[in-house]
Amino acid sequence: MSDDKNKDSCCSLPTASGRCTIEAILSVDERGQMVLPKEVRIRAGIRAGDKLAAISWERDGKICCIMLYPVEQLAEPVKAIVAPMIKDLA
């Protein structure tokens, strides 16, 4: 990618350490719920009951990218902040 394209992209993903792939297209229902396809859950090791943190990136005041991350893999300081919120949801 040229520098101009990198500057305009929302999420700066390091190309040397990984790759970004569109795994699925999700639909949001009238209640705001989405279904993550089984194939993606299997590849990601996501099982029923797992807790995921939704981490967002903003550009110009709008969320442009959302990443789901297993809560048990979050760093301890972030866990301390997120854990009470997850506990309230259970």
C-alpha angles and dihedrals in degrees: 000000000000121000090252092057092047090050091054098045116100101220119040104215119186106240094198095061101041148330138257116233133179101235099177145342111243128202123212115221126215090272092054094252125141132193119223106212117250093241091057092046090051094048091047094045092239114157133184109283095025115136119226128192115221106220117190137198122209132208122182091351095305130102106246103169134029124193126191114217129182108252093220089062096053118111114263096252091053091045089057090057098040099039096072090050091051091046089056090053095052 
